[in-house]
């Protein structure tokens, strides 16, 4: 009798073992992106999530910063304008009362020597502001030629107050470019000089202080009448008002 367990000749043998497969090869389902996040990245094992609102937040911050800056500038300007309306600050007024000349001489090689004594009056027109002057420098000129410079002591000027200042100038041999011009004026009996003063001034009203400002005083065309030999003289025509600017 034929062996039933042997395969029939001419037919392929079927394997005796079966292979089982699964529909999903992972032990756990893949992670899902967290809520409120639009994009998920996986870089070197560390998850990173992009924030779609970052640019909007930066724009909001910039807008708020500029709004705060503009508001601060406007508030400061309004405060300054209100204080100006209350105080009404005015620049001081200056005039030259006298200008005396002595020992005046011009040598043949255009060297000028002499002594000038000027008396100023400074007036504070403000009714609520006190003025503080310091570092006062004065100079005397013939046309644009500087002859001599000097310093004036600092002072404090109360409201609606007038203060008298004196400045003394001396030249022992300064060079003068305009010799021919000044000699021509001396023949007419008077010589015109210019005075300039530069000072630092502060405005104070109660506890309010303004920052120091540069005050420029210019007194042009001060005609000094000279005697026969031209060595002495004094201001003619009365006092002269000066231009003042900050």
ABEGO torsion letter per residue (X at the ends): XBBAABBBBGBBBBBABBBBBBABABABBBBBBBBGBABBBBBGGBBBBBBAAAAAAAAAAAAAAAAAAAAAAAAAAAAAAAAAAAAGBBBBBBBBABBBBBGBBBBAAGBBBEBBBBBBBBBBABAABBBBBBGBBBBBBBEABBABBBBBBBBBBBBGBBBBBBBBBBBAGBBBABAAAAAAAAAAGBBBBBBBBBBBBBBBBEABBBBBBBBBBBBBGBBBBBBAAGABBBBBGEBBBBBBBX
